[in-house]
Amino acid sequence: MPEHDSFDLDAAFGRLEQDIAGISAPRGAGAAITTARRRRQTRWGVAAVAALVVAGSAVGLHGRTGSDVEPPPTRPIPAPAVRQSFTSTTYGYTLKVPAGWTAAQASERWDGRTVLLSESPEVDRFTGTTTANSFAVARSWRRGLAAYVTSLVAWQARTHPYCPSKPALEKPVAIGGSPGLLLEYNCDVLINIAVTVKDGVAYWFLFDPGNEPALDGSDHVAFLRMLRSVEFPR
């Protein structure tokens, strides 16, 4: 067999077929040779296709660099809500203003008799994130909490005739760790007044929900948290 730069399997198989046919030619030998040739060609065709698929996959993998792969999207982490400290320069207490609320100092001390509104100069004013607002005042008081609540309810009836003369509900509430009462007035909206007496001073904090439902809104929850954060002067 002559030497070749690369062994030609097809040529060798062809010569072998010719040698076999020349030695003997029984019935069906030609058909057997033809079938064998077809099977060999089929196997070579399948092998060639498989080689192309593997080569293409390798090129695709090696051609795709790390810079081509898009990183998964990242979501920004929101900054935690910050509750700022507020110390009343007029009444001396300190509390945590709910996140997003604004605070304004009173410019005058309340005399215990004057009508109070959220815009009055005697109140420390806290404005919520929606339509809600709150304010706080204090006055000297030498008697207990129950006596001050009775006095406050009478004052409320005189100065705010558009509200019921008595609260619809009174329930306990903690204000800065001190026992207090939460008075609920139905004045078209549900007004809350939280009252406590500490070291000879009566403090009260009013919550007006504005257009927000008083008992279900987030601002009302923030108001209750604000009450718990109160620290009284020592």
C-alpha positions as CSV (number, residue, x, y, z in Angstrom):
1,M,0.0,0.0,0.0
2,P,1.5,3.3,-1.0
3,E,2.4,5.9,1.6
4,H,0.3,9.1,1.9
5,D,0.7,12.2,3.9
6,S,-2.5,11.2,5.7
7,F,-4.2,7.8,5.7
8,D,-7.2,7.9,3.3
9,L,-9.7,5.5,4.9
10,D,-12.3,5.9,2.1
11,A,-9.7,4.9,-0.5
12,A,-8.5,1.9,1.5
13,F,-12.1,0.7,2.0
14,G,-12.7,1.0,-1.8
15,R,-9.7,-1.1,-2.7
16,L,-10.8,-3.7,-0.2
17,E,-14.2,-3.9,-1.8
18,Q,-12.6,-4.4,-5.2
19,D,-10.3,-7.1,-3.9
20,I,-13.2,-9.0,-2.3
21,A,-15.4,-8.7,-5.4
22,G,-12.5,-10.0,-7.5
23,I,-11.9,-13.0,-5.4
24,S,-15.4,-14.3,-5.3
25,A,-18.7,-12.9,-6.3
26,P,-21.4,-14.9,-4.5
27,R,-25.1,-13.9,-4.9
28,G,-25.8,-10.7,-3.1
29,A,-22.2,-9.6,-2.7
30,G,-22.6,-6.4,-4.6
31,A,-25.6,-5.5,-2.6
32,A,-23.8,-6.2,0.7
33,I,-20.9,-4.0,-0.4
34,T,-23.3,-1.2,-1.4
35,T,-25.1,-1.4,1.9
36,A,-21.8,-1.3,3.8
37,R,-20.7,1.8,1.8
38,R,-24.0,3.6,2.7
39,R,-23.7,2.8,6.4
40,R,-20.1,4.0,6.4
41,Q,-21.1,7.3,4.7
42,T,-24.0,7.7,7.1
43,R,-21.7,7.2,10.1
44,W,-19.2,9.7,8.8
45,G,-22.0,12.3,8.1
46,V,-23.3,12.0,11.6
47,A,-19.8,12.3,13.1
48,A,-19.2,15.4,11.0
49,V,-22.4,17.1,12.1
50,A,-21.6,16.3,15.8
51,A,-18.1,17.7,15.4
52,L,-19.5,21.0,14.0
53,V,-22.0,21.3,16.8
54,V,-19.4,20.8,19.5
55,A,-17.0,23.2,17.7
56,G,-19.7,25.8,17.5
57,S,-20.6,25.5,21.1
58,A,-16.9,25.9,22.1
59,V,-16.6,29.0,20.0
60,G,-19.7,30.5,21.5
61,L,-18.5,29.8,25.1
62,H,-15.0,31.1,24.5
63,G,-16.2,34.1,22.6
64,R,-18.5,35.3,25.4
65,T,-16.5,37.2,27.9
66,G,-17.4,38.2,31.4
67,S,-18.0,41.7,30.3
68,D,-20.7,40.5,28.0
69,V,-22.8,39.0,30.8
70,E,-25.2,41.6,32.2
71,P,-25.2,41.7,36.0
72,P,-28.6,41.1,37.8
73,P,-30.4,44.4,38.4
74,T,-29.9,45.8,41.9
75,R,-32.6,47.7,43.9
76,P,-31.6,50.7,45.8
77,I,-31.8,50.3,49.6
78,P,-34.0,53.1,51.0
79,A,-32.5,55.1,53.8
80,P,-34.1,54.4,57.2
81,A,-36.7,56.9,58.3
82,V,-35.2,59.3,60.9
83,R,-37.1,60.6,63.9
84,Q,-35.7,63.9,65.0
85,S,-35.6,65.1,68.5
86,F,-37.6,68.2,69.5
87,T,-37.3,70.1,72.8
88,S,-39.9,72.7,73.6
89,T,-38.2,76.0,74.6
90,T,-41.5,77.1,76.2
91,Y,-42.7,74.1,78.0
92,G,-39.5,72.1,78.6
93,Y,-40.5,68.6,77.4
94,T,-38.6,66.6,74.7
95,L,-40.1,64.2,72.2
96,K,-39.2,62.4,68.9
97,V,-40.9,64.0,65.9
98,P,-42.2,61.3,63.5
99,A,-40.2,60.8,60.4
100,G,-41.4,63.3,57.7
101,W,-43.2,65.6,60.1
102,T,-42.2,69.2,60.8
103,A,-42.1,71.0,64.1
104,A,-42.5,74.7,65.1
105,Q,-41.8,76.2,68.5
106,A,-44.4,78.2,70.5
107,S,-43.6,81.8,70.8
108,E,-45.8,82.5,73.8
109,R,-46.7,80.6,77.0
110,W,-50.4,79.6,77.4
111,D,-52.3,81.1,80.2
112,G,-54.7,78.2,80.6
113,R,-57.7,80.1,79.4
114,T,-57.2,81.4,75.9
115,V,-58.8,79.6,73.0
116,L,-56.2,77.4,71.2
117,L,-56.0,76.5,67.5
118,S,-53.2,74.9,65.6
119,E,-52.0,78.3,64.4
120,S,-52.0,79.9,67.9
121,P,-48.6,81.3,69.1
122,E,-49.0,79.4,72.4
123,V,-48.7,75.9,70.9
124,D,-45.8,73.8,69.8
125,R,-47.0,72.7,66.4
126,F,-46.3,69.4,64.6
127,T,-47.4,68.9,61.0
128,G,-47.9,65.4,59.6
129,T,-47.1,64.0,56.1
130,T,-50.7,64.3,54.9
131,T,-53.4,66.6,56.2
132,A,-52.9,65.7,59.9
133,N,-51.5,68.0,62.5
134,S,-50.8,68.0,66.2
135,F,-50.0,70.6,68.9
136,A,-48.9,70.6,72.5
137,V,-49.2,73.0,75.4
138,A,-48.7,72.9,79.2
139,R,-49.7,74.8,82.3
140,S,-49.0,74.8,86.0
141,W,-51.4,72.4,87.9
142,R,-51.1,71.3,91.5
143,R,-53.9,68.8,91.6
144,G,-54.2,65.3,90.1
145,L,-54.9,64.0,86.6
146,A,-58.6,63.4,87.1
147,A,-59.2,67.0,88.3
148,Y,-57.3,68.4,85.3
149,V,-59.3,66.3,82.9
150,T,-62.5,67.7,84.4
151,S,-61.2,71.2,84.0
152,L,-60.0,70.6,80.5
153,V,-63.4,69.2,79.4
154,A,-65.2,72.3,80.8
155,W,-62.7,74.6,79.0
156,Q,-63.2,72.6,75.7
157,A,-67.0,73.0,75.9
158,R,-66.7,76.8,76.4
159,T,-64.1,77.5,73.7
160,H,-65.2,75.0,71.0
161,P,-69.0,75.0,70.8
162,Y,-69.0,73.2,67.5
163,C,-67.8,70.0,69.3
164,P,-69.7,67.9,71.8
165,S,-69.5,69.2,75.3
166,K,-68.1,65.9,76.5
167,P,-65.7,63.4,74.9
168,A,-67.2,60.3,73.3
169,L,-64.6,58.1,74.9
170,E,-61.9,58.3,77.6
171,K,-59.2,55.7,77.7
172,P,-55.8,55.3,79.4
173,V,-52.7,56.2,77.5
174,A,-49.0,56.3,78.4
175,I,-47.3,59.6,77.8
176,G,-43.6,59.4,78.3
177,G,-44.1,56.6,80.7
178,S,-46.5,58.5,82.8
179,P,-50.2,57.6,83.1
180,G,-52.5,59.7,81.1
181,L,-56.0,59.8,79.5
182,L,-56.8,60.0,75.8
183,L,-60.1,62.0,75.1
184,E,-61.8,61.3,71.8
185,Y,-64.1,64.1,70.5
186,N,-66.3,63.6,67.4
187,C,-66.1,67.0,65.8
188,D,-66.9,65.9,62.3
189,V,-63.5,64.3,62.5
190,L,-62.3,62.4,65.5
191,I,-60.1,64.8,67.6
192,N,-57.8,63.2,70.2
193,I,-56.5,65.0,73.2
194,A,-53.9,63.2,75.3
195,V,-53.5,64.5,78.9
196,T,-51.1,63.9,81.7
197,V,-49.9,65.6,84.9
198,K,-46.2,65.4,85.8
199,D,-44.4,67.2,88.7
200,G,-47.0,70.0,89.1
201,V,-47.5,70.6,85.3
202,A,-50.4,69.5,83.2
203,Y,-49.4,68.6,79.6
204,W,-51.7,67.9,76.7
205,F,-51.2,66.9,73.1
206,L,-54.0,67.3,70.5
207,F,-54.2,65.3,67.3
208,D,-56.4,66.5,64.4
209,P,-56.4,64.0,61.4
210,G,-57.6,66.6,58.9
211,N,-59.0,64.6,55.9
212,E,-57.3,61.4,57.1
213,P,-59.4,58.7,59.0
214,A,-58.4,59.3,62.6
215,L,-58.1,55.8,63.9
216,D,-56.8,54.0,60.8
217,G,-54.3,56.5,59.3
218,S,-50.6,56.2,59.5
219,D,-50.4,59.8,61.0
220,H,-52.5,58.7,64.0
221,V,-50.1,55.8,64.6
222,A,-47.2,58.2,64.4
223,F,-49.0,60.5,67.0
224,L,-49.3,57.6,69.5
225,R,-45.6,56.8,69.0
226,M,-44.8,60.4,69.6
227,L,-46.6,60.3,72.9
228,R,-44.6,57.3,74.1
229,S,-41.3,59.1,73.2
230,V,-42.0,62.2,75.5
231,E,-39.4,63.0,78.1
232,F,-40.4,65.5,80.8
233,P,-38.0,68.0,82.3
234,R,-36.2,67.0,85.5
